[in-house]
Amino acid sequence: MEKQQNWSTELYQGLEVHVTALRKEDPPQLWDYTVRICEPGLDASAESELAAESGDDEDYETADEALAAGFSRGYVLVDRIRKDG
């Protein structure tokens, strides 16, 4: 069964940072996140359009905490892309 993903998006330094909170399977009361970064207007679900993608190994108590952590991680990734680019 495919999980529905609800992406939140913010524009940061000219790139779109997309974050979704994901309920963990074990233990199911905890959360994780996925971050995708792409140019504005591109499809963040298409792997070929991504500038970066990330998650982490932490456990978050709520979906809001996972989203906040995801955006923090996304900003770091954008900073690295902009610095290296």
N, C-alpha and C positions, 0 to 999 in steps of 0.2 A: 504494500500500500504506500503510495507516494504521499509525503507530508506537504500540506499547503504551507508555502512560505510567504510571509507578508514582509516586504522589504520597506525599510525606512531609508530615505535618501537626503543627503545634505551636500551642498556644493562647498568644496574646500580648495582653495588655491587653484581654481579653474578645473578641478576634476570632481566627478560625482563619487561620493562615498555611499555605498549601499550596504546596509546592515540588516540582518534578520536574526531574531532570537530563536533558538531551537531547544525544545524540551529534550532533555537527555532520556535515553531509554533505561539507563541504570546508573544511579537511582532516578526514578521518573519525576521526582519533585524538584530537581535541579535543572539549570539552564546553561546553555553554551551559545555561541554566536558564530556567524559567518560574515566576513567582510568581502566585498567586491568593489574594485575601483576601476572606473573607466572614464573616457572622455564624455562630456555632456552630450546627451542625445543618442548615445549608442546603447545597444541592448546588453545590460549587465548579466543577463542569463546566458549569453553566448560566450563560451570560453575564449573564442578568438578575439573578442573585443576587449578583454580585460587587461588592464595594466598591472594589476596585482590582486591577489586573493589571500585571505588569511583567516585563521581561527586561533584558539588557544586551548590549553589543557586545563584551564581553571573551571571551577563549578560556581555558578551564581545562583543566589536564592530566588531571584525574580527575573522575569523577562526584561523589566526595565533596567535592572543592573547589568544584564547581559548586553542590552542595546548600548548602554553608556560605555561599557568596556569595549564594545565593537567599534564605536565611533572614535574612541581614544586611540585604538589600534590603527584604525583607518587613517587618522590624521598623521600618525607616525609614518605609515607607509607612503602617504602622499609627500610628506616632507622629504623622505629618502628619494622618491622618484624625482622630485623637483631639484634636489641637491645634486643627484647623479646625472640628471638630464641636462 
